[in-house]
Amino acid sequence: MFDADAAVTSDDLVALLEAARWAATWGHRQPVRFLVGLRGDDTFTGIAALLKRGNSYAKAASALVMVCADEGEDERAARYAAVDSGAAIAQLTVEAVSRGLIAHPMAGFDADGARLAFGIPDGVRPIAVVAVGTLGDYDNAPPEIVERDARGRERMPLEDVAFTGRWGSGARF
């Protein structure tokens, strides 16, 4: 849950984008691009309008960053562009947390609508939107948000996602 009254500083936003920009990239292609909106500006409003209903809470964030990837000239370049985008999102998120902010990447948005709204060229794929801001006050949050955020984080056991020898043979270290 985001604090709808907090603002991210320019220094913080630049640091987050720099962390993302310096993420590892295949073949030095640097295919990742960012469309950045600050709450209250036209870019933020445009990105927020593209969010799927389940991500509407992100409209309270201080900034919305749409991460896009120049997919290049072939399938190999496109696949690596997606990997590079994931690395950029991860580094942006780590930098946000190190600065006391929260960042939430979302795939639930209208990518085709983004192409039209922002003139994103052919060959550039909108990958995700990352909401960035400050943690809000749960005393004033809707009950469904409090309930959702109070649930513990869960992940599948390591042996169900890491294998040795053959697929499905759980790794044990």
Secondary structure, 3 states (H helix, E strand, C coil): CECCCCCCCHHHHHHHHHHHHCCCCHHHCCCEEEEEEECCCHHHHHHHHHECHHHHHHHHCCEEEEEEEECCCCHHHHHHHHHHHHHHHHHHHHHHHHCCCEEEEECCECHHHHHHHHCCCCCEEEEEEEEEECECCHHHCCHHHHHHHHCCCCCCCHHHCCECCCCCCECCC
